[in-house]
Amino acid sequence: MTIPTPASPPPSRPRILLVEDDSAVRRSLQLLLQARGYEVRAHASGATMLEDPACAQAACMVADYRLDGLDGLEVLSRLRAKGWAGPALLITAHPSVELADRAAAGGFAQIIEKPFREGVVADAVARLTKAN
């Protein structure tokens, strides 16, 4: 008689926080990042993401700039105040030199302009998660 052995736990996948209020963009990025091997915690608002206890263990955050309530800069600021130190990407359809300066000062590693090829975001996430 063979005694079954427990299955090995699945390999740990880097957790990505995604906050995007456009449901089509959010779902598209979520599926793309999952296909690249990431665990994605997707949220429609910064407030709900900040309430998610799993956000503390994230390897990277991708946030839209213009959100209802908190904007992407505020979301990262509040996440940093909770002690999270991971890299972050800001995506925006409203780029400006002022926003780029504020994002860099706020700790964003990169700004990606909308519309974008989805691979651009996935490639940036891969680069930033390898750096950690």
N, C-alpha and C positions, 0 to 999 in steps of 0.2 A: 504494500500500500504506500502510495506516495503522499507525503504531506504537502499541501499547497503552501507556497511561500507568498508572503504579502507582496503585492506589486510595488515596484520602486516608485517613490514619489516623483511627480513630473519635475523636470528641470526648472529651476527658478527662472522666470522671465522678468526682464526689467519692467517696472511699472511706470507708465506714462500718465500724467494728468493732462486731460484735454478739457478746456473750457471754451465753448463756442456756442453762441445763441442761435445760429442758423442751423436748424436740424439737418438739412441736407449736407452741409459742409461737415458738421460734427460726425454724422454717420459715415460719410465717405472717408474722413481721416481716421476714424476709429477702425473701420474695416481694413484700411491700408496698413495701419500700424500693427494691427493684430496679425495680418498676413506676413509682416516682417518679423514676427516673433515676440511682440511686446504684449504685456497685459495693459489694457487701456481702461482708465477710469474716466469716462466721459460725462461732462456736466453741461447743462444749458446756462448756468449762471455761476459767478464767482462765489456767491453766498452758499450755494449748495455744495460746491466743491470744498470750501473751507470747513464745512460741517462733516465732511467725509473723514472718518478716522484713518482710512487707508492712505490718505495723502501724505502722511508723515514718512512713509517708506518709498516714496516715488523717486525714480532715477532722473526724471526730467519733467518739465511742464511746458505745454503748448497752450497759449492763451490768445484769444482774439482781443484786440484793443477795445473796440466799442461793444460793450455789453450792457444789458439792462442792470441798473444798480451800480455795482462796482465795475470799474473798467479794468482792463488787463494789468495796468500798472499798479492799481490798488490791490488787486488780487495777489500779485507777487509780493508786494510790501507786507501784506497781512500774513502771507505764508512764511516769509522771512521772520516776522515777529514771533511766529510759533516755533522758530528754530530750524526751519527747512533751509538747506543750503545748496540744493541742486541747481543745475543749469536750467534756463528757461528761454523759450522762443516766443516772440510776439508776432502775431499775424494781423495785418491791417489792410483795409481798402483805402485808408486815409493817411498815407505817409507824408511826413514833413521833416524838415531838418530839426525843428523843435521836438517833435515826437521821438526822433532818433536819439537826440541828446538826453531827453528824459528817460527813455527806455534804457540806454546804456548806464546812466547814473543810477537807475533803479535796479540794475543787476541782470538785465536781459542780455544774453550772449549774442542774439541775432534778431533782426526784424525781417520778416518775409512779407512782401507785398502781395495782396490779392489783386487780380486773380493769379493763381500760381498753379504750376504743375504739381500734383500731389507728391510726386517723387522728391521734390525740393524739400518739403517738410520732413518726409521720412529719412532722407539723406542727412539732413541737419540733426535730427534726433539721433541717428546712428552715430554721427561724429561726436555729439555731446555726451552720449552715454558711454562711449568707449573711453572718453577722457576721464571718466570718474573711476 
